[in-house]
């Protein structure tokens, strides 16, 4: 069946409860996915090379400029790792605190031919498919990423296969 004809026949609906556990898991998975972008093999090779050069510069009393350059690379990497670990610790707590006030955690996402509608107890939004820039795949979630960089995590268990097909066809890579 053509995914483009799915929505003409009927709207597809995704419903789930946005519990604290789901919010925390989605936050952690998103941060862990960023790790793959930040810490590439090339970054590790560069840092390892700089660390070895820093060692030899310190051991042999090399030029101060070379010492500064190598220590800057290693120092920036240490700061990046420290910041990432702090984010991994802080972000799930911040997300949990942000959603703690919500009495009704039910989220309803309606997919139609022209747009998608996200409804919660406190907010409702309608967006054309062109406003969604990416459908990110995480181990336990699908994440709708808007052009404004707002993200909507959706548990994989709540998404029927035809909805995934529809979202993938509507959200064309740009």
N, C-alpha and C positions, 0 to 999 in steps of 0.2 A: 504494500500500500504506500502511496506517495505521502511523505510526511506533510507536504504542503496542503494536502486535502484533509488531513486529520482535523484541523480546526474549523474547516468549513462545515463539517458534519456536526461537531459539537465542541463546546469549550472543554478544555482540559483543566482540571482543578487539582492542586496540590495542597494538602492540609497537614499541619503538624503543630505540636505544642513546643514552643521555644522555652524549654526549661533551663534552669541554671546549668545543669550538666551539659546540655547541648550547646549552650553559649560558650562555656569554657572549652569544651572539646573542639568546637569550630575555631575558636581563637588560637588554641595551641597548634592545631593542624595547619592553620594559615601561616603561623610564624615558622613552623618547621619546614613548610614548603619554601619559604623565603630563604632558608638556610642553603638550599640547593643553588639559588641564584647568587648569594653572597660569597659562599665558600667553594669556588670552583677549583679544579685541580691546578689551573694556571696561577691562582692566588697563592695556593700552598707552595708551589714551586718557587714563586717570587719571594715569599717570606722565608722559605728555607734557605734559598740562595743568599738573601740579605743577612740572615742570622749567621750563616757560615762565614760570610765576608766580614761581618761585625766581629765575630770571634777572632779571626785572623788579624783584623785591624787593631783590636785591643791587645792581642798577644804580642804583635810585632811593632806596636807604636806607630801606626799608619797616620796619614794626613788627617787633620781634623774635619775637613770637608767630607771625606769618604766615611769617616766615623759618624758624622751627622746624618748623611744620606741613609746609611744602613740602619742606624738606630731609629730614624723616622719611619721607615717602612715597617720595622718590627713593632715599634710603638703604636702605629696606627692599626696594625692588625690586632694587637692586644686590646686596644680600645674598641675595635669593632666587635670582637668576640665578647668582651665584657658588656657592651651595650646590647648585643643580641641576647645574651643570657639574662640580663636585667629585664629586657622586653618579654622574654619567655616567662619570667616569674611574675611581672607586673600586669601585663595585658589581660590574662584570664581573670585576675582579681578585679581589674577595672571594668571589664565587660560584665562580670557578675554583679558588681555594684550598680552598674548603669541599668540593668534590666530588673533589679530587685524590686523596684516600685510598681512594676506592672502586675496588676491583679489578674488580668486575663491574658494568657500567653499564647493563645491560639493565633496561628498565622494561616491565611488562605491566599494562595497565589492562583490566579486565573490566567490561563494562556489562551489567547485568541489569535485569529489570523493577523490582526493589525497591531496588537499590543499585548502587554501583560499588566495585570492589576494585582497589587499587593495590598491586602487588607489585614489590619490588626484591630484590636479593641480601641487603640488610641490614635491610629493614623490609617490613611488610605491613600494610595498613589496609583496613577496610571502612567505608563511610559510606553512609547513606541519602541519597537524592536531596535530601531536605529540608535536609541539612547543606551542600549546595553552593548558594552564593548567586548565583553569576554564572558565565557562560561568556563570557570576554572574547576578542574577536577582534583579533589582531595580524596584521601582514602575512604572517609566516611561521609563526605559532603560534596554537593555541587555548590559552587559559589557564583551567583550572578554579580558581575562587576559592571556598574554603570559608568558612563563617561565622566561623571563627576567624582569617580573613585569610591562611591558608596558601594558597599558589599552586602549581599543578602545570602547568608549560608542556608542551605536546604539539606536536611539529612537525606542521604541516598535511599534509605528505606522508605521514605515518603514519596519518592518520585517514580511514577510508572515509566516503563521503557518508551512508550509513545511520546511522553512529555520530554524525555531526554532527546529523542530524535527531533522533535519539533524545535526545541531550544537550539540544538546544534545547527539545524538548517536555517533558522532565523538569525542567529548570531554569526554572521559571516566574518571570518578573520579579515582584519583591516590592516 
